[in-house]
């Protein structure tokens, strides 16, 4: 049977016993993203009534085939104990929910219609006029549909601000037992509904009067304004109200507390199946400028902990959100693509898309992350506002393939395993790596050495399979020529004790097309944000000033 595109159409009214933040935190950070994450769900939107009627809230999700809403366990299981969180059950006990499924019958749209879920349309408002109708006993729904198609929609399309009209009929998988015709008319927020001469004409024809008198049994008419566009992962730092973890422990939230900011940890799945964990924190403003931090190989996002604390503790920086993520190669779940700098740059864009960010203010990366930051700015200059590339090279040295191959051999020879029996990098390569990364002065027997031990543990615990796949990005690459024509604002930063890289990166700054800042962090090696986090935070703060 051919698929039947359609919608999940949900109206909700929270009880007075449920706070607005509790409702929005659950809906925006749990309920909605779990549905939009499904590969057969095209999008999801929340609307708020502008007509002052109840229910106040409406959500609509487009599905490739409404049969999936009944037949695919990945959807139906979302409501089951053990999959759904306890919060899901607790919140829903305080919410009136009217959940319906409709098959798409017809779509008409303006020449300039734009899909709201497209990233280039972030921030675009929308108004929906929703009209539901049933027919009288003995009357044919086709009579209603004929009027809609031949007269009503063409007239509504003349009303100022019209964007699209879609007609639906109750789906066969809907269990309401009620056949309903639902029309959703999309308009610009400022439109001619209810007041224009075109609208008066559309709602006062003889054919319309006849349909309403002779065919329609029940009619509902609601007006809604777009409130929130879901992505496939949580991002709403505004409404966080409680420490919470989803049943798979991959998604966690922590609300703001005195002296600290809200945090969301979750993951995205790339088109080729790589799972990329991320951490979003900082300002609760939904449109707050975003800073992306990109790791070196073999570590977690924890290398940025003290940098983030120093940066966000600066009063003028509280307006920012910060996104950290674990690069492909941290775990064995690296997807099916061969890992390259281009793949890693595309991962940055996948993250921005999932979080509904049209353009990052800056991406700051170190080592492999520094090359990723540079390449993302070169390949996607419309999505990256600026970059700071740290302790990296625009061209892989000829010795890279051999050197990294030898390091893989060290790890394979040791044969270290995690408690899960997965092979990990192990002690020997971890010790070799941190000795190479950090200056000898940092082995001070005090705080800095304690930080080095944490980084060493990150390296030790890295998936060996993930390392072998992820390191391929460092074997061969050359983006030096692309650099010369770039106009993205740039800076190159390097630890003074990082071998030949201070000279290399000085040359990079001189060869960069638009010109770039160059900064040496004294007393630091390959990971300046670990050894000198305040100094790096101070530089990035200065770099971001207009």
Secondary structure, 3 states (H helix, E strand, C coil): CCCCCEEEEEEEEECCCCCHHHHHHHHHHHHHHHHHCCCCEEEEEEEEECCCCCCCEEEEEEECCCCHHHHCHHHHHHHCECCECHHHHHHHCCEEEEEEEEEEEEEEECCCCCCCCCHHHCCCCCEEEEEEEEECCCCCHHHHHHHHHHHHHHHHCCCCCEEEEEEEEECCCCCCCCCCEEEEEEECCCCCCCCCHHHHHHCCCHHHHHHHHHCEEEEEEEEEEEEEECCCCCCCCCCCCCCEECCCCCCEEECCECCECEEEEEEEECCCCCEEEEEEEECCCCCCCEEEEECCCCCCHHHHHHHHHHHHCCHHHCCCEEEEECCCCCCCCCCCCCCCHHHHHHHHHHHHHHCCCCCECEEEEECHHHHHHHHHHHHCCCCECEEEEECCCCECCCCHHHHHHHHHHHHHHHCCECCCCCEECCHHHHHHHHHHHCCHHHCCCCHHHHHHHHHHHHHHHCEHHHHHHHHHHHCCCECHHHHCCCCCEEEEEEECCCCCHHHHHHHHHHHCCCCCEEEEECCCCCCHHHHCHHHHHHHHHHHHCC
